[in-house]
Amino acid sequence: GENVEQHPSTLSVQEGDSAVIKCTYSDSASNYFPWYKQELGKGPQLIIDIRSNVGEKKDQRIAVTLNKTAKHFSLHITETQPEDSAVYFCAASRAGSARQLTFGSGTQLTVLP
Amino acid sequence: DVKVTQSSRYLVKRTGEKVFLECVQDMDHENMFWYRQDPGLGLRLIYFSYDVKMKEKGDIPEGYSVSREKKERFSLILESASTNQTSMYLCASSLVGGASYTGELFFGEGSRLTVL
């Protein structure tokens, strides 16, 4: 089955700096890669996703890049703000199969004022 | 606004007790899920249901069962709770997608279970 590895497990950045979280996956058939953000005391929430037919996707201050050859994808947050502090999870699956979504181990991002 | 509600935010149970975790969604979603969240292990799928009375085992079903008698409600049952089931439990729901679509998961706020 799919195995998703996520690094780093914790990340601290100064407000205004950029943050990068990296994930690798094992199943070359995976073609859908979402990122979820979990704020303290809340459930995870989808913030951005990418499919294997594109290499990069942006939404305001967040972007995701995908390298299918190397089987890794990354989340980039620019101009970080205190409200970006949260746990971030990457995931991978084959499109059309929500059951087969495999999550990474999570990254605790802390944005220092 | 979409909503997944988990009835209990915090529970403390004793070893051997039967535990029910309830989840209700108001979005008419076909799929419902139970995940377990542990530090350093991410989210692991316990059980998945794609329709009323239908269920599939996830990656860690041992020690758990589920019930889905109505479309909006999905229950997780620990028949005999053990200390290694102390964890955060997350319920989620999603629409059924086509072959090229994976439905966004909508999560509840979680139920933190402590088994003494």
Interface residues (C-beta under 8 A of the other chain):
Chain A: G1 V4 Q6 S9 Y32 P34 Y36 G41 K42 G43 P44 Q45 L46 D49 F89 S93 R94 A95 G96 S97 A98 R99 L101 F103 G104 S105 G106
Chain B: V4 N31 F33 P39 G40 L41 G42 L43 R44 L45 F48 Y50 E56 G58 D59 L90 A92 S94 V96 G97 G98 A99 S100 Y101 T102 G103 E104 L105 F107 G108 E109 G110
